[in-house]
Amino acid sequence: MSDSAQPAASRLRILRHWLDRSARVWMERVRGGEYTLFLIVAAVIGVLGGLGAYAFEAAIHLVQLGSWNALEPAVTVLRETAPWKLALLPAIGGLVVGLITTFLVSEARGHGVPEVMKAVALHSGFIRGRVAIAKTLTSAITIGTGGSAGREGPIIQIGAAIGSKVGRILGVSPRRLRTLVGCGAAAGIAATFNAPIAGALFAVEVILGEFGATQFGPIVISSVLGTVVARGLRGNQPVFTAPAAALASPWELLPYIGLGVLCGLVSLAYIHLNHATGRLFQKGRVMPVWLRPALGGLLVGLMALALPHVMGDGHWLVNDAFAGKYTLKLLLLLVGAKILATCLTLGSGGSGGVFSPALAIGALLGASVGTLVAPWLGDAYGGLAAYALVGMAGLLAGSMLAPLTAILMAFEITSNYEIILPVMLVAILSTVLVSRLTGHLSIYTLPLSRSGIALFSGRSPDLLRRRHVHEFIRPVAETLTADLPARVLMDRMAAAEALQFYVTNVAGYLQGTITFADARRLLLSPPGLLDVLRADDLMRRDIPWVTPADTLSAALAKFATIRLHEIPVVRADDDPELLGVLSYSDVLTTYQEEILKSDAVGALTGGLAQLSRDPVTIAPGFQLAEWEPPAAYHGQTLAQARLPDTLGIRVLIIKRLQADGTLAALLPDARSVMTERDTLVLLGSSEAIGHVMGL
């Protein structure tokens, strides 16, 4: 090496060392919880999410040009297409997608959002980086070749994968990784629909299911920057062209109430048919998995021979509904046809979203109602576009149980704020109806729930209902008679190791319970009182009991009413013969074992459950909670932390974020050391859990 090259190489090494050191320090500060730096990370994800959304749309346009020689081909273009091409192109696209999702990246199958929700709930936001590339490819092929699917689901998954990858590179905590996944999802959907507020609310309302200022701030930043990037690349234009729409008269709210009910019912059909179609294709074992999307595409192509309107994401269907281009008969026909085509495309294994089709179905349904009531309303009629817009919001809210997102989305994507009352009314009616009839399951959560993946919302799976008290009965250390003098009682309790004594009659029937704390109060009483009082004067008659046939779930609920470490077991409620005792410690240990043996281990090792990071109730008075130890606890063992254990808080699992971004589930003991990458799953009384969560 020449003399002149040596200083240059030395400077390069120094620069590389400085950059490496600066990056390490910056990443440590992000991991350490500096909120300002975390907002910068959210901004970066917003930009990347906006770029990803634009790249995905460009990929769709590229496939459309190759397939139809047109961008977003409308009915006029499709009707001029050769019938064989109209029928076979979706099948060919389905074949390519089936090969990719079967042999390369299975996560690219389906409509994307459930996969993101599953990653948030079960894996604390861990999504493989290659999912973004695979989802871009498979969804662009599905939509571009004529499959009936939306682009927002894939974009949400693409953005979420970007957020997850960035978070794992920086080594953030599981809670912050989930937030970054939400940031990516918000940026993607905001960029797609030019709707930053609705994008942020969608991430909070659907993906994360929780609202917190520390989470909402980064998500809003990502959503806004994703929108800014998209506007810079394609201009600030509304996604849909909606004529002026307004509420013409208060009397017009009556047909809107009917529209709200219809949106709820059609949302139910959309939800259940989507799930049933997927189950039907899964049961078709004669046909290979990789070939099923081709069959779904072929069926959609055959439908398109009669109704080419069903192809694609349905954006131009919305604009046509606004413009009043369809008759009432065709509108109703298209509502059913678009639902069926979307379910065939996605149920067979195609790749795409259900969001855009829901907008199209809702607009068509709203236009149907508007067409029907127009002759009856006269001057009180607000226009067809108003009903199409309101129907769009109603079906979106009902199918996804996301009323806030639907309300704001309707305004942002049309730039029309003149019809707020009907939009709110219909969105809420549709949501309430679907929620009541499905048990709070949406088009996103129903397939996850039916496959055994519980995304809880304030409740935990009842893992103890399968175990019964008779499996855990311990013998009673000692029983007492009701006439036993208090002085003798004190002597016997002093010599015994038990903390509770049970008073029975000659037949062995339980009459009451005396705890060590009850007897200890006698030490402060006058000496002569010990010779007067008997056991039946001291015993408590309000202690609940359990029977051998009771479940541990029922027993845990009874522990919540007392502050004892064991409760008596009697033969039956109407036969209080004392058989033994049930220990609270045994119940907690069994709960931990059941978690490890059941599907709930996924939920608890990835995140307690859906959509709420608040403590979840497993029985009255008892809760599960995820607790990220504050910095003051890092480096301490569980024994040193001395968590409240009046009723025994139990650390069920330690979830530790590994260097490669995966989560390890560790079984804790007193020597387990807490780190900044840990999340502890706690079980205990509501009071004790509340105390710990406030630390």
N, C-alpha and C positions, 0 to 999 in steps of 0.2 A: 504494500500500500504506500502511495506517495505521501510526502510530508504534508501536502496541502489537503489530502483526503482525510488524514488522521484527525485534525480538529473538527472537520465536518461530521465524521462518524462519532466523535466524542460528544459533540453538541446534540446529535440525534439521539444518542443513548440517554443523555441528561433529560432531553425533552420527553422521551418515551417514559423514563422513570417518573418525571414530574406529573405527566398525564395519568399514569397508572396510579400513583399515590393520590392524586386529587380525586380520581374516580372512586378509589376505595374510601376515602374520607367522606365524599359526598354520599355514597351509598350507605355508609354507616350512619350518617346523619338522617337520611331518609328512614332507615330501619329504626333509628332511635326515636322517631316520632316527631321530627320537626315539621310542623304542619305546612309552613310556607313552601318548603321543598316538595312536600307531597302534592301541593297544588300545581307546582311546576310539572311534576310527573303527569298529573291529570291533563294538563294543557298539551303535553306532548302526545298523550294517547288520543286526545281530541283531534289533533292534526292528523295523526296516523289513521284514526277511524274515518275521518272525512276523505282522506286519500284512498283508503280501502273501499269506501262506498262508491267513489267515482270510478275506481278501477273495475269494480264489479259491474257497474252499469255499462262501462265500455266493453267488458267481456260479453255481456248480454247482447249489446248492439252488434258486436262482431259476429256472434253466432246467428243472429237474426238476418244480417246481411247475407251470410253464407247460405242460410236456409231458404229465405223468402225474397231475397234481393230487396229488402225494405227494412227500415228501422221501425220497430213497434208496429208491425203490419195490422191495419184495421180490416174491417169486414170486407171492404171493397177489394183490397189486395188478396185476401184469402179466398174470396169467391172466384177470383180469376185464376187461382192456382189449380193445377191438375188434380183431380180427385185422388189418384193414387199417391201423389205427393202429400196431399193434405192428411191422408190416413196413415201413411207410413213414416213421415218425418218424426212425429212424436214417439213412435215405437223405436226408431233408430236411436233417437236421443236417450230414450229409456234404457236401451241395451247398453250404450256406452256408460251411462250413469250406474247401472247395475254392476257392471264389471269393476268400476272404480270403487264403489262402496262395499262390494263383497270382498275384493282381494287386496285393496290398498288402505282405505280409510273408512271404517264403518261409521264413524261419527258424522260423516258428511251426508248420511241418509236422513230423510225426514225433513221437518220444517224448522229445525234449528233452535227455536226458543226453549222447548222442553229440555234439550240437551244442555243448554246454558244453565237453566234452572237446576237441573240435576247436578251439574258441576259445582254450582254455588252451594247447594244444600248438602251434597254428599262428599265433595272433595275440596271444599273451601276455595272454589274458583279455579282449580287446576284444569286447564284446557291445553291440549297439545298444540304447539305452534303451527304444525302442518295442517291443522284443521282449517285455518284461514285460507290456505291455498286450495285445498281439496274442495272446500265448500264453494269457493269462487268458481271453480271449474265445473263441478257437477250441477250447481244451480243455474249457471249461465247456459249450460247445455239443455237442462230441463225446460227452462222458460223460453230460451231462444228457439228451440225446435217446436214450440207450441204447447208444451205442457201447461196445465192450468195450475199455476202456483204463483206466489208473491215473491217479491225480491227483499222484503224487509226482514223476514226470518233469517235468511242466509247472511244479510248484512249485520244483523244483531250478533250472530254467531261469529262472523268474521271480526267485528269490532271487539267482542268479548275475548276472542282468542288473542288479539293484539294486546289488550289490557292485561290478560293473564301472563302472557310472555314477558311483557315489560316488568310486571310486578315480580315475577320469579327471577328475572335477571338481577333486579335490585334486592331480592331477598326480603321483601316486606312481610309483615305478620299476616296470618291467615285472614284476619278481619279486614286488613287493608287490601289484601289481594282480592277479596270479594268486592270491595269498593271499586277497585280498578277494573274488574270485569264489568261492573255496572257502568263505569265511565266509558268503556269501549262500546258497550251496547247502546248507550245514550247517544254517543257521537255518531254511530252508524245510522240509527233510525232518524236522528235529527237531520243528518246530511241527506238522507233519502227523501224525506218529505219536506225539507226546508222548514222544520218545526222544532226549534230548540227547546221550547218549554215542554211540549208534549214528549219530546225525546227524553228529557230528564225525568219527567214524571213516569214514563213507561219503565225506565230502569228501576225507579224506586218502587212503583206500584206492583210491577209484575216480576221483574228479575230478582230484586232483593227483598221486596215485600216489607220494608221497614223504612221509616223516615227519621233521620237524625241529621242535625245540622252539620256535624263533622263529615257525614257521608254525602249529604246533598250538595255541599259546596263544591267538592271536586267533580261531582257528576254534572252540575250545571256548567262548570268551566269547560269540561270535555264536550258537552252538548253544544254550547255556543261556538266553540272553535271548530267543531265538526261542521256546523252550519256555515260558518264563515268560509271555510275551505271549499265547501260545495258551491256556495254562491260565487266565489271567486273563479271557479272553474267552469260553471255552466250558467251563471247569471242568477239574479234574484227574481225568479218567477214562481208563482204558485204552481203546485203540482197539478191541480185541477182548475178548470175554468168554470167558475160558478157565477151565474147571473145574480143580480141583486135579489136577496130573499129576506123577508121579514114576516113578523106575525101581524096579519092584517086586522085581526079582531080577537078579543078574549074568547069568543065562542069557538074559535079555531082550535083551542086547546082540547076540545072534546075529541075530534078525530085524531089529534096527536096522542091522546091517551090510548086510543085503539091501536095506533101505530106502535106505541111502546109495548103493548101486550103482544102484538104480532112479531115485533123484533125479538122479544124474549122467546117465543115459541119457535121461530125460525132459527134462532141461535141454538136452541136445544137440539133441533134437527141437525144442524151443522156440526155441533159437538159430537153427538152420538153416532151420526153416520160416518164422520171422519174416523172415529175410533173403531166402529164396526167394520169398516172397509179394511183398515189395517189388520184387524184380527182375521178377517176372511182370507186375505192374501197370505198371512203367516201360517194359516192352517193348510194352505195348498201345497202339501209336501211333494206332490207329484212333479211340480215345476221347480227347477233350481232357483235359489234365491236371486242369483244374478240376472235371471230372465224375467222376473216378475215386473220390474219397472217397464220393460218392453211391452208386456201385456197391458199394463195400465195405460201406457202411451198409445197403444193401438186402439183401445176402447175409446179414449178421448178423441183420437183422430177420426174414428167412425162417427162419433157424435158430431164432430165438426163438419162432416159432409152435409148435415142438415142445419146445424147451428154453429157456424164458424166463430160466433161471438164467444164461445166458451174457452177459446185458446188464449194463452198468455196470462198476464197478471191482472187484467181487467181494468187498467187505468182508463182506457178509452171508453169502456162501458160506463164508467162513472160520468165522464163528460157527456156521453150520449144521453144518459138519464137526466142530467141537468138540462140538456137542450130539448128534451121532450121528443126524441126521435122515434120512440117505440110506442106501439099500441098497448092497451091494457093486457090483451091476450099474450103478446110477445113478452111483455115485462114479467108476467107471472111465470111464463115458460122458462125464461132465462134465469129467474131466481132458482128454480129447481135444477136446471141444467148446469148452472155454474157451481152449485153445491156438489152435485154428483161428479162433475169433471174434476173438481179440486180434490175430492176424496179419492177418486180413482188414481189421480196422479201421485198424490202423497202416500196414500194407503198402500200402493204397490211398491213403494220404496223410492219414488222419485224425490228430487231434492228441490226444496223451495219453501215458501212461507204460506201461512194462512191469513195473514194480516190484510194484504191487498185484496184477495178474493172476498174477504169479509166486507171491506169497503164497497166493493162492486155489488155484492149481494144486497147489502143494506141500502145502497142508492137505488137499485132496481125495485126493492120492496117499497121504499118510501115513495118512489115515483108511481108505483101501482096504486098506493093509497091516495096519493094526490090526484091521479087521474080519475079515480073512483068518486072522490068527494067533490071534485070541482063543480059539477052541475048543481050540487045541493047548497053550496056555500055562497055563490053569487059574489057580492062585493066583499064578503068576509074571507075570500080565498086569497092566500098569500103567494100563490104561484107554485108551479110544479117543482122548481129547483129547491124551494124551501123544504118540501117533503122529502126530496131525494137526499138533501144534506142532513136532515134530521134522522132519516132512516139509516144513513151511513154511520152516524154516531151511535145510534141505538143498537145496531147489530155488532159493531165493534165492541161496545161496552158489554153486551150480553154474552158474546162468545168468549171474551177474554176476562170478564169480571174486572174490568178496568175502567170505571166510569169517568174518573178524572182525566185519564189519558184520552179517552174518546171525546170528551167535551172540548178539551183544548185542541186536540188534533183537528176536529171539525172546523174550528176557527182558523187555525194557523195554515192549514193546507189549502184553504179557500180564500183566506183574507177577508172573511165575512163574519162580522161580529153583531149583526143586526137581528139574530134569531136565537139569542141565548136561552130564553125561557123554554121554548119547545125542545131544544137540544138537551138541556139539563133534565127536563121532565122525562123525555123518552129514554135517555141513557140510564137514569136511575130506575125507572120502571122495568126496563129490560134486565138490568143487573139484578135487581131484587128477585124477579121471577125466576131467572136461571139459577141464582144462588140457592133459593129455597128448594127448587126441584132437583138440583144435582148434588146438594150437600156441599156447596161452595167449591165445586170443581169446574174448571174452565176447559177450553179446548186444549190448553197447554198442560194442565195438571191431571186431567182425567186419565190419559194413557199412562202417566207415571204412577198414579194411584192404583190403577188396575193391574199394573205389573209388579206391585208390591213395594214400590218406592214411596214411602210416606213423607210428604212434605207438610209438616205440621204447621199449624198456625195457632199457637197458644196452647196446644195440647201435645202430649207425648203418646207414643204407642203403648197400649196397656200390656206390657210384657209379662206382668205378674198374673194375668188372668188364667194362664195355663198351669200355674203351680198352686197347690192347695196346702192348707194348714197341716193336714195330717202327715205330710212329708217332713215336717220340721218340729213336731212336738217334743219338747224337752220335759224330763220328769220334774215334778215339784220338789224342791229341796226339803221343805218342811211345811206341814199344815198345823193350824191352831184350832182350838175349840173356842166357842164364843164366851164361855165362862172363865177363861184363863185370866188370872189376876195380872194386872199391869206390871207388877214387880217381877213376876216370873217371866213375863213376856220380854222385859228388858234384858234379863239375864240370858235368855235363849237367843235373843237377837245379837247380843254382844259376842256370843260364842260362835255364831254362824257367819258364813261368808255371803249368804244371800242378802239382797237388798230389798226384797219384797217377801211378805208372808201372806198366806191365804187362810182365811177362816172358813171352816166347813162344819156341817152338822154331822151327826152319827152316821147318816146315810152317804156322806161324802159330797153333799151338795154345796156348791160355793155360796157363801153368804156375804163375803166382803174381802177387802184387801187392806193390809197394813204395810206401808212403806217404811223404810228406814228413816226417811225425813219426818214421817208422822210420829214415830216413836222418839226421835231425837228431841222433839219439842217437850216431851215429858220430863227431860232432864232439868228444865227450868221451872217445873211445877213444885208446889210444896211437897215435902217428903211423905206426908200422910196420904196424899192423893194417890200414890202408887198402890196403896193397900185397898183403896176404894174402887178404883176404875178396873174394868175388865176389857177383854179384847173387843167385845162387841161395842164398847163405848168409843173405841179408837178407830175401828175399821171404816173404810170408805166403801160406800155402797154404789157409787157412781162410776166405778171402773168398768169400761166396756169389756165384753168377752168376745171370743170367736169360737166357731165350731170346727171340727175337722174337715167338713165339707166346704168351708169358706175358701175363697181364693185369697192369695196373698195380696192381691189388689184391694180387696175389701178390708183385709187386716191392716194394710198400710193407711187406709182412710181412717181407721179407728185409732191408730197411733197418733194421728194429727190432733185428736181431741184431748190427749193427755200428755204428760211429760214423764213418761215411765219407759224403762228399758225392756219391759216385757209385759205381756197381757195374758190373762188366764184363758185356757182352752177348756170348754165344757162340751158335754156329749151332744147337746142340741139346745136350741133356744128355749124350748119348753121342758128341757131335762138338764138342769144345770149341774150335773155331776162333774166334778173337777177331774180332768184327764191329764193336765200338764200345763205348760206355758209355751208361748211363742216369743222368741227373742227378736227385738228390733234389729239387732246386728245381723241375724240370719236373713231377715227380709232384704236388707241392703246388699248383703253378699250375693243372694240369689238374683237380685236385680242386675248386678254386675255380670254374673254368669250368663243370664239370659240375653243381655246385650251382645255379648261375645258370640253367642250361638245363633243369633237371629240376624235378619237383614238390617236391623236397626244399627248394627255396628257401622254400616256404611254411613248412615245419617249422623251418627254421633262422632265418627272419626273425621267427618267432613264438615260438619256444621249441624247444630242441633236440629234445625228444621226450618223449614221453609221460612220462611218468610217472616220469621220474627226472630230477632236475636235477644228478645226479652226472655226471662225464665219461662219455662213451659210447665204446665201442671200435669202431674202424672196421677195424682189422687188429691182429694181435698186436703189442703194444708201442706202438701209436699210438692216440690218443684225440682226440675232439672234446669241447669243453667250452664252456659259457657262463660268462663272467666279467664281473661287474659291478665296474668299477674302484673301489677304495676312494677316499674323499674326497681322500686325498693325491695321487691321480693326476688329479683333475679339473683341467682347464685345460692339461694337458700334451699334447704331441703324442706319437704312437706312437714317434717317434725319440727323444724325451726320456725316455720311460718305459723304454727299453732292456730290453724283455722278454727272457728267456733265449733264446738262439738257438744253443745248442751244436749242435743238429740242426735249428735253424730253426723256432721257433714262428711260425706264420703266422696273422695275423688275417684270417679269411676274409670276415667281414661285420661291420659295425657296425649294430646295431639301435638306432634312436633313437626314443623316444616323442615324438610331435608334440603340439602344444598341443591339437589336436582329439581326442586319444586314439588316433590311428592310429599304426602303426609304419612307419617308413621304413627300408629296407635300403640302407645306404651301402657303397660299395666303398672300402676303406681305402687310404691310402698313408702315407708317413712323416710327412706334414704334418697328418694327421687329428688333431683335438683331441678328447680324451675329456671328456665331461660327466657330470653326475649322472643324466642320462636315458638313458645308453648301456648296452647289453649287448654285449660283444664275443664273437663266435664264434671260438674258437681251435682250431687243429689243430697237433699236435706229438707228440713222444714222450711216453710216459706219465710219465717222470721230469720232463721240462720242464713238462708240464701240471700235475703235482702241485706243483711249485715255485710256479707262478703262482697256483694256487688257494689256496695258503697265505699269499699276500701280505696 
